[in-house]
Amino acid sequence: MAPDIEKLPQHIAIIMDGNSRWAQSRGLPTKSGHRHGTESAREIVNSCVKRNIPFLTLFAFSSENWMRPVTEVQGLMALFLSVLKRNEIKQLHKNNVRLKFIGKRTDFAPKLLRSMQEVEKLTANNTGTTVIVAVDYGGRWDITEAAAKLAVMVEQGKLAAADIDLDLLHSRTSLSDFPDPDLCIRTGGEHRISNFLLWQFAYTELYFTDCYWPDFDDAALQQALDDYVQRQRRFGGHDHGESSNE
């Protein structure tokens, strides 16, 4: 039975892990795992659109991924560019999907940056599911950037240090225009968040699965959603009827 739509998460974040191990387990090159991973991403985007999930954030390339072998990084960049050029981007646009990118960006090739900007511009006015792709992103970088922006304002006399609060810092983070994720799914068997959305995950429900990302499909997403709707989110409080010292 499908979960009650009112109980579904409004914002899902996914750490798409396991591409390399998926390929290795099949005797295939790493690039094959990444290529199949893009197919899983396409399916999950469509699954979220079908379920009317307003926001989906995909961790596509972390700040630490630059430390991978040069050939693998080059392959990832080429794959990323090819995905942005595919007709499926136009199909997402027709399906009213909005695409956004968060992350540092400064180390990407100009051609890739232009493609990212073109996709964002093409889909900017769409009102369906917003798909946020985190590339060259790290949670510590995000918080540091937000703090640095406020520090500049203080230095320029536009802001008093005493006026800095949680809301103001949040307003300078990468996802300030979007609600914090309700659910984070990590594939690949690891049980950590790997420097992803550290600020935004304060009360996010975490779901870990051994399934490698290229094998993660609509049915696997449904399992995660079934698990999510059974949870009671307290946001630091407690259930009605519980004693306050529990």
Order of alpha helices (4+ residues) and beta strands (2+ residues): beta-alpha-alpha-beta-alpha-alpha-beta-alpha-beta-alpha-alpha-beta-beta-alpha
